[in-house]
């Protein structure tokens, strides 16, 4: 079964606030049925998993985006009319999406009790321990696929997302989690955390990164070659000497002196990837001799930890 939600958003693969607005959580009142804890269509096995997860974590877990469905009347053509409530992932806050338009948003749902148990265990034991209180969502939606159509060069292209975060729910693609070994599960965990952090930091005010960018602020998006590049390369033989982890060109890759430096957004992406792709010890072993690199690493690492991610 697939549930299609038609929308037009400006969003990245991961969108929005990762929590239910801190203290302003969407709590059910005492007079309302808790449809997140007792969602429409949940089986007895689903309910057992959902209730246990909520009791242990204080967070709801869902296997379907339909929360409530009840026939309230009849359409003019005689077909039943239903009052339906969904998790509405499009209720996103503070998200940025690099001008990507999303339509025909859909989920492929988990179908077996075994897959649901494995998915819940993965989130509880692998994902949640790395999320501090400020990063924990109101609910998880665990699915086999997150699908949408995105504009690319003027046309819609079928796409998928590993993670999609809205106001009340964090959807995660956990397809095949039962078949993954511990190493693969850790890689999956890192991919999820990296996606969450990448989206979260794009929503922060750029002033938060002034110190990080300050080391290379006059270098971003610049290039030179031949005689114009020689003095600079003599002073900075490697890109690491100025605090960069990558560049389009540095040194003499084409047989003549040249440097070509990326825009600052790529610098932030490079360091974000490095923080999640290797341990602190591994990063120190590779870049420890480059003072600026190490300063930028710890500046960004501190920002990520302040967001509530336990690295």
The 8 nearest C-alpha neighbors of each residue, nearest first, counted from 0:
[[1, 2, 108, 107, 106, 110, 63, 109],
 [0, 2, 106, 107, 105, 3, 108, 63],
 [1, 3, 105, 106, 4, 0, 64, 104],
 [4, 2, 105, 104, 103, 1, 5, 106],
 [3, 5, 104, 103, 6, 105, 2, 102],
 [6, 4, 103, 102, 104, 3, 7, 101],
 [5, 7, 102, 4, 8, 101, 103, 104],
 [8, 6, 101, 100, 102, 9, 5, 103],
 [9, 7, 100, 101, 10, 6, 99, 89],
 [8, 10, 96, 98, 99, 100, 95, 97],
 [96, 9, 11, 95, 99, 8, 14, 97],
 [96, 12, 10, 13, 14, 95, 97, 99],
 [13, 11, 160, 163, 14, 10, 162, 96],
 [12, 14, 163, 11, 164, 162, 198, 194],
 [15, 13, 94, 164, 11, 10, 163, 165],
 [14, 16, 94, 91, 92, 93, 165, 164],
 [15, 17, 92, 18, 166, 93, 165, 91],
 [16, 18, 136, 134, 164, 15, 135, 166],
 [19, 17, 136, 20, 16, 135, 134, 137],
 [18, 20, 24, 166, 137, 167, 21, 136],
 [21, 19, 23, 18, 22, 24, 16, 166],
 [20, 22, 23, 19, 18, 24, 133, 132],
 [21, 23, 24, 20, 19, 25, 18, 133],
 [24, 22, 20, 21, 19, 25, 26, 18],
 [25, 23, 19, 26, 22, 20, 21, 137],
 [24, 26, 27, 23, 19, 167, 137, 20],
 [25, 27, 24, 28, 23, 33, 137, 29],
 [28, 26, 33, 31, 25, 29, 32, 30],
 [29, 27, 31, 30, 26, 32, 33, 25],
 [28, 30, 31, 27, 32, 33, 26, 34],
 [31, 29, 28, 32, 27, 33, 26, 34],
 [32, 30, 28, 29, 27, 33, 34, 26],
 [31, 33, 34, 30, 27, 37, 29, 28],
 [32, 34, 35, 36, 27, 37, 31, 38],
 [33, 35, 37, 38, 36, 66, 32, 67],
 [36, 34, 38, 33, 37, 59, 66, 61],
 [35, 37, 34, 33, 38, 59, 49, 50],
 [38, 36, 34, 35, 33, 39, 46, 41],
 [39, 37, 66, 34, 35, 41, 36, 67],
 [38, 40, 67, 66, 41, 65, 68, 37],
 [39, 41, 42, 38, 65, 63, 66, 67],
 [42, 40, 45, 39, 38, 46, 43, 37],
 [43, 41, 45, 44, 46, 40, 47, 39],
 [42, 44, 46, 45, 47, 41, 48, 40],
 [43, 45, 47, 42, 46, 48, 112, 41],
 [46, 44, 42, 48, 43, 47, 41, 49],
 [47, 45, 49, 43, 48, 44, 50, 42],
 [46, 48, 44, 50, 45, 49, 51, 43],
 [49, 47, 45, 51, 46, 50, 52, 44],
 [50, 48, 46, 52, 51, 47, 60, 45],
 [49, 51, 53, 47, 52, 48, 46, 54],
 [50, 52, 54, 48, 53, 49, 47, 55],
 [53, 51, 55, 49, 54, 50, 56, 48],
 [54, 52, 57, 58, 50, 56, 59, 55],
 [53, 55, 51, 52, 56, 57, 50, 58],
 [54, 56, 52, 53, 51, 57, 58, 50],
 [57, 55, 53, 58, 54, 52, 123, 59],
 [56, 58, 53, 54, 55, 59, 52, 137],
 [59, 57, 53, 56, 138, 137, 60, 52],
 [58, 60, 138, 53, 139, 35, 36, 137],
 [59, 61, 139, 138, 49, 140, 58, 52],
 [62, 60, 140, 63, 139, 141, 59, 64],
 [61, 63, 141, 140, 142, 108, 109, 64],
 [64, 62, 65, 61, 108, 140, 66, 142],
 [63, 65, 85, 86, 66, 62, 61, 140],
 [66, 64, 85, 63, 67, 84, 39, 86],
 [65, 67, 38, 39, 85, 84, 34, 64],
 [66, 68, 39, 84, 83, 65, 38, 34],
 [69, 67, 83, 82, 81, 39, 84, 70],
 [68, 70, 81, 82, 71, 83, 67, 80],
 [71, 69, 81, 80, 72, 82, 79, 68],
 [70, 72, 81, 80, 69, 82, 73, 79],
 [73, 71, 80, 70, 79, 74, 81, 82],
 [72, 74, 79, 80, 78, 77, 75, 71],
 [73, 75, 77, 78, 76, 80, 79, 72],
 [76, 74, 77, 73, 78, 79, 80, 72],
 [77, 75, 74, 78, 73, 79, 80, 72],
 [78, 76, 74, 75, 73, 79, 80, 72],
 [77, 79, 74, 76, 73, 80, 75, 72],
 [80, 78, 73, 74, 72, 70, 81, 77],
 [79, 81, 73, 72, 70, 74, 71, 78],
 [82, 80, 70, 69, 71, 83, 68, 79],
 [81, 83, 69, 68, 70, 71, 80, 84],
 [84, 82, 68, 67, 81, 69, 85, 65],
 [83, 85, 67, 66, 65, 68, 86, 82],
 [86, 84, 65, 66, 87, 64, 83, 67],
 [85, 87, 64, 88, 66, 65, 167, 168],
 [88, 86, 89, 85, 90, 165, 167, 64],
 [89, 87, 165, 90, 86, 168, 91, 166],
 [88, 90, 87, 91, 165, 6, 8, 166],
 [91, 89, 88, 166, 165, 87, 92, 167],
 [92, 90, 165, 15, 166, 89, 16, 14],
 [91, 93, 15, 16, 94, 166, 90, 165],
 [92, 94, 15, 202, 16, 95, 91, 14],
 [95, 93, 15, 14, 92, 202, 10, 91],
 [96, 94, 10, 11, 97, 202, 14, 201],
 [10, 11, 95, 97, 9, 98, 99, 94],
 [96, 98, 99, 11, 95, 10, 9, 100],
 [99, 97, 9, 96, 100, 10, 11, 95],
 [98, 100, 9, 10, 97, 96, 149, 150],
 [101, 99, 8, 9, 149, 7, 150, 98],
 [100, 102, 149, 7, 148, 8, 147, 99],
 [103, 101, 6, 148, 104, 5, 7, 147],
 [102, 104, 5, 147, 4, 3, 105, 148],
 [103, 105, 147, 4, 102, 3, 146, 5],
 [106, 104, 3, 146, 2, 145, 1, 103],
 [107, 105, 145, 144, 1, 108, 146, 2],
 [106, 108, 144, 143, 1, 142, 145, 0],
 [107, 109, 142, 143, 106, 110, 63, 62],
 [108, 110, 142, 143, 111, 115, 114, 62],
 [109, 111, 108, 112, 114, 115, 143, 113],
 [112, 110, 114, 113, 109, 115, 116, 108],
 [111, 113, 115, 114, 116, 110, 44, 45],
 [112, 114, 116, 111, 115, 117, 177, 118],
 [115, 113, 117, 111, 116, 112, 118, 177],
 [114, 116, 118, 112, 113, 117, 119, 111],
 [115, 117, 113, 119, 118, 114, 120, 112],
 [118, 116, 120, 114, 115, 119, 177, 121],
 [117, 119, 115, 121, 116, 120, 114, 173],
 [120, 118, 116, 122, 121, 117, 123, 115],
 [119, 121, 123, 117, 118, 122, 124, 116],
 [122, 120, 118, 125, 124, 119, 123, 117],
 [121, 123, 126, 119, 125, 120, 124, 127],
 [124, 122, 120, 127, 121, 125, 119, 126],
 [123, 125, 121, 122, 120, 126, 127, 128],
 [126, 124, 121, 122, 123, 127, 128, 188],
 [125, 127, 122, 128, 129, 188, 123, 124],
 [126, 128, 130, 129, 123, 122, 125, 124],
 [129, 127, 130, 126, 125, 124, 123, 309],
 [130, 128, 309, 127, 126, 308, 310, 131],
 [131, 129, 308, 127, 134, 128, 135, 309],
 [130, 132, 307, 134, 133, 308, 135, 129],
 [133, 131, 135, 134, 130, 307, 136, 21],
 [134, 132, 307, 131, 135, 21, 18, 306],
 [133, 135, 307, 132, 130, 131, 17, 18],
 [134, 136, 132, 18, 133, 130, 131, 17],
 [137, 135, 18, 138, 17, 168, 169, 134],
 [136, 138, 167, 19, 58, 168, 18, 59],
 [139, 137, 59, 168, 136, 58, 60, 169],
 [140, 138, 60, 169, 168, 170, 61, 141],
 [139, 141, 170, 61, 62, 60, 169, 171],
 [142, 140, 171, 62, 170, 139, 172, 61],
 [143, 141, 108, 172, 109, 144, 173, 107],
 [142, 144, 174, 107, 172, 108, 109, 173],
 [143, 145, 107, 172, 142, 106, 146, 174],
 [144, 146, 106, 160, 159, 105, 172, 107],
 [147, 145, 159, 105, 104, 158, 106, 144],
 [148, 146, 104, 158, 103, 102, 101, 157],
 [147, 149, 157, 156, 102, 101, 158, 155],
 [150, 148, 101, 155, 156, 100, 99, 151],
 [149, 151, 155, 154, 100, 153, 156, 99],
 [150, 152, 154, 153, 155, 149, 156, 99],
 [153, 151, 154, 150, 155, 156, 149, 99],
 [152, 154, 151, 150, 155, 156, 149, 100],
 [155, 153, 150, 151, 152, 156, 149, 148],
 [154, 156, 150, 149, 148, 151, 157, 153],
 [155, 157, 148, 149, 150, 158, 154, 151],
 [158, 156, 148, 147, 149, 155, 159, 146],
 [159, 157, 147, 148, 146, 156, 149, 160],
 [158, 160, 146, 145, 147, 161, 157, 144],
 [161, 159, 162, 145, 12, 146, 163, 158],
 [162, 160, 172, 171, 159, 145, 191, 163],
 [161, 163, 171, 160, 13, 170, 172, 191],
 [164, 162, 13, 170, 169, 14, 12, 171],
 [163, 165, 169, 14, 13, 15, 17, 170],
 [166, 164, 91, 88, 15, 168, 167, 90],
 [165, 167, 91, 90, 19, 16, 168, 92],
 [168, 166, 137, 19, 165, 138, 86, 136],
 [169, 167, 138, 165, 139, 137, 166, 164],
 [168, 170, 164, 139, 163, 140, 165, 136],
 [169, 171, 140, 163, 162, 139, 141, 164],
 [172, 170, 162, 141, 161, 173, 140, 142],
 [171, 173, 161, 142, 144, 143, 174, 141],
 [174, 172, 176, 143, 142, 171, 118, 175],
 [173, 175, 143, 176, 172, 144, 142, 109],
 [176, 174, 177, 178, 173, 179, 143, 114],
 [175, 177, 179, 178, 173, 174, 118, 117],
 [178, 176, 175, 179, 117, 114, 118, 113],
 [179, 177, 176, 175, 180, 183, 174, 184],
 [180, 178, 176, 183, 177, 184, 181, 175],
 [179, 181, 183, 182, 184, 178, 177, 185],
 [180, 182, 184, 183, 185, 179, 186, 187],
 [183, 181, 185, 184, 180, 186, 179, 187],
 [184, 182, 186, 180, 185, 179, 181, 187],
 [185, 183, 187, 181, 186, 182, 179, 180],
 [184, 186, 188, 182, 187, 183, 189, 181],
 [185, 187, 183, 189, 184, 188, 190, 182],
 [188, 186, 184, 190, 185, 189, 183, 191],
 [189, 187, 185, 191, 186, 190, 126, 184],
 [188, 190, 186, 192, 191, 187, 193, 185],
 [189, 191, 187, 193, 188, 192, 186, 194],
 [192, 190, 194, 188, 189, 193, 195, 187],
 [193, 191, 195, 189, 194, 190, 196, 188],
 [192, 194, 190, 196, 191, 195, 197, 189],
 [195, 193, 197, 191, 192, 196, 190, 198],
 [196, 194, 192, 198, 193, 197, 199, 191],
 [195, 197, 199, 193, 198, 194, 200, 192],
 [198, 196, 194, 200, 199, 195, 193, 201],
 [197, 199, 201, 196, 195, 200, 13, 194],
 [198, 200, 196, 202, 201, 197, 195, 203],
 [199, 201, 203, 202, 197, 198, 196, 303],
 [200, 202, 198, 199, 203, 197, 95, 94],
 [201, 203, 200, 199, 93, 94, 95, 204],
 [204, 202, 200, 201, 205, 199, 207, 206],
 [203, 205, 206, 207, 202, 201, 208, 200],
 [206, 204, 207, 208, 203, 209, 201, 202],
 [205, 207, 209, 208, 204, 203, 210, 212],
 [206, 208, 205, 204, 209, 203, 210, 302],
 [209, 207, 211, 206, 210, 205, 212, 299],
 [210, 208, 206, 212, 211, 207, 213, 205],
 [209, 211, 213, 208, 212, 214, 298, 207],
 [210, 212, 208, 209, 295, 213, 298, 214],
 [211, 213, 209, 210, 216, 214, 215, 208],
 [214, 212, 210, 216, 215, 211, 209, 217],
 [213, 215, 212, 216, 211, 242, 241, 291],
 [216, 214, 218, 217, 213, 212, 219, 241],
 [217, 215, 213, 218, 212, 214, 219, 263],
 [216, 218, 215, 219, 214, 213, 221, 220],
 [219, 217, 215, 216, 221, 220, 260, 222],
 [218, 220, 262, 221, 263, 260, 261, 216],
 [219, 221, 262, 261, 260, 218, 222, 259],
 [222, 220, 260, 219, 218, 259, 223, 261],
 [221, 223, 259, 258, 260, 220, 224, 257],
 [224, 222, 228, 258, 257, 227, 259, 221],
 [223, 225, 257, 228, 256, 227, 226, 258],
 [224, 226, 256, 228, 227, 255, 257, 229],
 [227, 225, 229, 228, 224, 256, 230, 223],
 [228, 226, 225, 224, 223, 229, 230, 231],
 [227, 229, 224, 223, 226, 225, 231, 257],
 [228, 230, 232, 226, 231, 227, 233, 256],
 [231, 229, 233, 232, 228, 234, 227, 226],
 [232, 230, 234, 233, 229, 228, 235, 227],
 [233, 231, 235, 236, 229, 234, 230, 228],
 [232, 234, 230, 231, 235, 236, 229, 228],
 [233, 235, 231, 232, 236, 230, 229, 240],
 [236, 234, 232, 237, 233, 240, 231, 241],
 [235, 237, 232, 233, 234, 238, 250, 240],
 [238, 236, 239, 240, 235, 249, 250, 232],
 [237, 239, 243, 240, 241, 242, 244, 249],
 [238, 240, 242, 243, 237, 241, 244, 289],
 [239, 241, 238, 237, 242, 235, 289, 291],
 [242, 240, 239, 238, 243, 291, 235, 215],
 [241, 243, 292, 239, 291, 240, 238, 244],
 [244, 242, 239, 238, 245, 241, 266, 292],
 [243, 245, 239, 269, 238, 242, 246, 266],
 [246, 244, 243, 238, 247, 269, 266, 261],
 [247, 245, 260, 248, 261, 259, 249, 244],
 [246, 248, 259, 260, 261, 245, 249, 258],
 [247, 249, 259, 258, 246, 257, 252, 250],
 [250, 248, 258, 257, 251, 259, 246, 238],
 [249, 251, 256, 257, 252, 258, 232, 248],
 [250, 252, 256, 255, 254, 253, 257, 249],
 [253, 251, 254, 250, 248, 249, 255, 257],
 [254, 252, 251, 255, 256, 257, 250, 248],
 [253, 255, 251, 252, 256, 250, 257, 225],
 [254, 256, 251, 253, 225, 257, 252, 224],
 [257, 255, 251, 225, 250, 224, 228, 229],
 [258, 256, 224, 250, 228, 223, 249, 251],
 [257, 259, 249, 248, 222, 223, 250, 260],
 [258, 260, 222, 248, 247, 221, 246, 249],
 [261, 259, 246, 220, 221, 219, 247, 222],
 [262, 260, 220, 246, 219, 265, 247, 263],
 [263, 261, 220, 219, 264, 265, 260, 266],
 [262, 264, 266, 265, 219, 261, 267, 212],
 [265, 263, 267, 266, 262, 268, 261, 269],
 [266, 264, 268, 263, 267, 262, 269, 261],
 [265, 267, 263, 269, 264, 268, 270, 243],
 [268, 266, 264, 270, 265, 269, 271, 263],
 [267, 269, 265, 271, 266, 270, 272, 264],
 [270, 268, 266, 272, 267, 271, 265, 273],
 [269, 271, 273, 267, 272, 268, 274, 266],
 [272, 270, 268, 274, 273, 269, 267, 275],
 [273, 271, 269, 275, 270, 274, 276, 268],
 [272, 274, 270, 276, 275, 271, 277, 269],
 [275, 273, 271, 272, 276, 277, 270, 300],
 [274, 276, 272, 273, 277, 189, 193, 271],
 [277, 275, 273, 272, 274, 278, 189, 271],
 [278, 276, 275, 281, 273, 274, 282, 279],
 [277, 279, 281, 280, 282, 274, 276, 275],
 [278, 280, 282, 281, 283, 277, 274, 284],
 [279, 281, 283, 278, 282, 284, 277, 285],
 [280, 282, 278, 284, 283, 279, 277, 285],
 [283, 281, 279, 285, 284, 280, 286, 278],
 [284, 282, 287, 280, 286, 285, 281, 279],
 [283, 285, 281, 282, 287, 286, 280, 288],
 [284, 286, 282, 283, 287, 281, 288, 280],
 [287, 285, 283, 288, 289, 282, 284, 292],
 [286, 288, 283, 289, 284, 285, 293, 290],
 [287, 289, 286, 290, 285, 283, 293, 284],
 [288, 290, 287, 292, 286, 291, 240, 239],
 [291, 289, 293, 292, 294, 288, 287, 240],
 [292, 290, 242, 294, 293, 289, 295, 241],
 [293, 291, 242, 295, 290, 294, 289, 296],
 [292, 294, 296, 290, 291, 295, 297, 287],
 [293, 295, 291, 296, 297, 292, 290, 298],
 [296, 294, 298, 292, 293, 211, 297, 291],
 [295, 297, 293, 294, 299, 298, 300, 292],
 [296, 298, 300, 299, 294, 295, 301, 293],
 [299, 297, 295, 301, 300, 296, 294, 211],
 [300, 298, 302, 301, 297, 296, 295, 303],
 [299, 301, 297, 303, 302, 298, 296, 304],
 [300, 302, 304, 298, 299, 303, 297, 305],
 [303, 301, 299, 305, 300, 304, 306, 298],
 [304, 302, 306, 300, 305, 301, 308, 299],
 [303, 305, 308, 301, 307, 306, 302, 309],
 [306, 304, 302, 307, 303, 301, 308, 300],
 [307, 305, 303, 304, 308, 302, 133, 134],
 [306, 308, 131, 304, 305, 134, 133, 130],
 [309, 307, 130, 304, 129, 131, 306, 310],
 [308, 310, 129, 130, 304, 307, 131, 128],
 [309, 308, 129, 304, 275, 274, 303, 300]]
